[in-house]
Amino acid sequence: MNLGNLRSHFIALLNRSDITNTLADTFLDQGIARIQRQLRIPSMEKQQIYSISAQTGSLTIPNDFLEPIDLYADNHSLDRITFRDMQAYKDNTYTGTPHFFSREGGNYLIFPEPTSGSVILNYYSQFPAMTSDSDENILAQVASDLIIYGALTFAADYFLDERAPVYEQKFLTFLTEVQEQANEQEMSGSLQTIRPATEYGAY
């Protein structure tokens, strides 16, 4: 469902004569922002590859970043440490494959500092913004009802609407359904295997 259809359906459900398109879009944006704070599904996953050509100890976090999944280099995950511990490490001048990271503002600090190779960040990202009526992102495709009821919860607060509890309950129900569907897809199917308690070498 594209933005224009989302707005039309939202306005129809709200059923108020004093709602404007601009205000409706504000509520839709607020609903999506709330969803992004809570939802974590595969379609939100993205990867940022940092190609290292000179010594660096800082990586810029992507603009659409919500939450890290993992950060790795040379086929191993970096361990997250406190900013205080990172500052202690930074007192040294070691270079090489990074093993630790921490966040400072809009950057990840890494140590040791690599001089070449690549560092890969897997993270949960924001959904692409919908600005024109024909725009549609993956969330609007698979969970238009979640967006609409998220928007209705904010509209109910704005208009002091007595239907607020109904909107809130439906929003939470749809949110749970989408999250559980994603969780089940990750944990089911023929690609899932159970690791043996003991592994033997090739024979």
Secondary structure, DSSP 4 states (H G I P E B T S, - for coil): --HHHHHHHHHHHH--TT--HHHHHHHHHHHHHHHHHH---GGGEEEEEEEESS--SEEEPPTTEEEEEEEEETTEEPEE--HHHHHHHHTS--BSS--EEEEETTEEEEESBPSSEEEEEEEEEPPPP--STT---HHHHH-HHHHHHHHHHHHHHHHT-TTHHHHHHHHHHHHHHHHHHHHHHHH-STT--PPPSS-----
